[in-house]
Every structure is written in C-alpha cells, then in structure tokens.
Amino acid sequence: MAEEPLVLHEKDSRGVVTLTLNRPQAFNSLSVGLLDALQGALDRVAADDTARVVVIKAAGKAFCAGHDLKEMRAEPSQGYYERLFAQCGRMMMTVQKLPVPVIARVHGIATAAGCQLVAMCDLAVAAADARFAVSGVNLGLFCSTPSVALSRNLSRKFAFEMLVTGDFIGAAEAREKGLVNRVVPAEQLDAEIDRLLECIVHKPRVAIAMGKQLFYRQLEKGIAAAYDDASHTMACNMMDEGALEGVQAFIEKRPPDWR
C-alpha cells in the first residue's frame, strides 16, 4: 500500500486551506521529508489567489515534537545540520510571508521547533490541555532557532526563561504570555477556530494581505520608518476598490458589498 502523504491538504468553499501534519507515529516531528512536504504545501498556498486563510493542524496525539532527533543523530555532520536548520528557517519564514493569515490549531504538545511553528503562525488556538516547551537545552542543545520566534512573541525575560529551563508551560500560561490567542476545551477547538475563520474570510483579501505584510515589516524598523511605511501602505490600501466600497457603505449606513 502507498504511504500516506506527510502533509494532508484540504481546501473548503470559503478558501480555507487546512494543512495537517501527518506523522502521528513520530508525534509529527519535523523530518526532512515533512519539512519538504510542508514547504511544498505552503508554496501552493502562496500561488493560490483564492486561498483566504491557512490552518495548520496535526494528526495523532501531538501537534509537533520538534525536529526528528533520530534522523538528526544518524548524520552527525555540521554541513548536514546547517542545511537542516536553514531548510526549517525557510519554511518558517514562508509562513510569515504568505499573503493570508495562518492559524495554528494546537493540541497535545508543541515542543522545540514545534513550539517555534506555533510562534511563527499569525494566530494560534490551543486546547486547554496543550503544553509548550523549548526543551532542547535539556539535551545540551539550546533552541537557538526557536528563540527567534519566541523572542518576537513573548517578553524577553519569559522567552529566555523557557529557553534556559526547558520547562513546559500549559495553554493558559501560553495565552497569558502571548504565545497563543485563545484556549478552549479540546472538544471545542474546531468550533473556536471556525469562529475565528468566519471573522477573517468576510474581510477583503487585499486589505488583509497588505496589512499582514506591513505588520511584520514595521516590527523590524525604527518607529519613524515604521510610520512612514504604514502611512504609505494605508494610502495604497485606501485606493483599493474594497476599501473605497467599505468607506462608502459606512457613509451610507449599509453593509459593504465585497463580491
């Protein structure tokens, strides 16, 4: 029998693309094969003008247990490790560069690069019993690449505490610290994500795409340059037909017609 794909790809009538990590027997650890498959799936979304939102979820008992340590240990050379982490970094940046929002649907554990993936997604909804850690330090390996994403989501001190202790935090604490947006009982996870999706898919795609790109660009700039960029982006957005229709609808006290 043919093996199942490492990433399952679905798209509904709203333009919601669901990508399912599909190595449940390995807690969806990021093997080279899974990284390749996820990169390919994200590239397909980037080329799809009808995609509106991406949901990244996982099969089995866990969201993602980070890199595949058995695979990593089988080829102990610096060249291999350089290529592996560069490959992972490209995939993580693709998530951020997509013109549509990406939501992590988290259950079970999200550790090391799995926690990094949650942090790189634009939004995250977690089951109440989900747990998060960057636990590489417990094996003598500081989670350097996850630290890039964590330090851009959490306060510096809390991110560093996670990195140097390797301790798990629960979903409620992850929400309090800014790693996830919403926490719900596991049986309500899909319904909560659907509520979030419904809020997004009824907004103009162009406005969200421009806004997402600006959001991450301005974070890396000084405040004056950030305002310059934001002002230019907002002016360009205002010239889009969707924004002009939205403002006119507000003036006329009617719902906007975004067909």
C-alpha positions, 0 to 999 in steps of 0.5 A: 500500500502507498504511504500516506502523504506527510502533509494532508491538504484540504481546501473548503468553499470559503478558501480555507486551506487546512494543512495537517501534519501527518506523522502521528507515529513520530508525534509529527516531528519535523523530518526532512521529508515533512519539512519538504512536504510542508514547504511544498504545501505552503508554496501552493498556498502562496500561488493560490489567489483564492486561498483566504486563510491557512490552518495548520493542524496535526494528526495523532496525539501531538501537534509537533515534537520538534525536529526528528532527533533520530534522523538528526543523530544518524548524520552527525555532520555540521554541513548536514545540520546547517542545511537542516536548520536553514531548510526549517528557517525557510519554511518558517519564514514562508509562513510569515510571508504568505499573503493570508493569515495562518492559524495554528490549531494546537493540541497535545504538545508543541515542543522545540521547533514545534513550539517555534511553528506555533510562534511563527503562525499569525494566530494560534488556538490551543486546547486547554490541555496543550503544553509548550516547551523549548526543551532542547537545552535539556539535551545540551542543545539550546533552541537557538532557532526557536528563540527567534520566534519566541523572542518576537512573541513573548517578553524577553525575560519569559522567552529566555526563561523557557529557553534556559529551563526547558520547562513546559508551560500549559495553554493558559500560561501560553495565552497569558504570555502571548504565545497563543490567542485563545484556549478552549476545551479540546472538544471545542477547538474546531468550533473556536477556530471556525469562529475565528475563520468566519471573522477573517474570510468576510474581510477583503483579501487585499486589505488583509494581505497588505496589512499582514505584510506591513505588520511584520515589516514595521516590527523590524524598523525604527518607529519613524520608518515604521510610520512612514511605511504604514502611512504609505501602505494605508494610502495604497490600501485606501485606493483599493476598490474594497476599501473605497466600497467599505468607506462608502457603505459606512457613509451610507449606513449599509453593509459593504458589498465585497463580491 
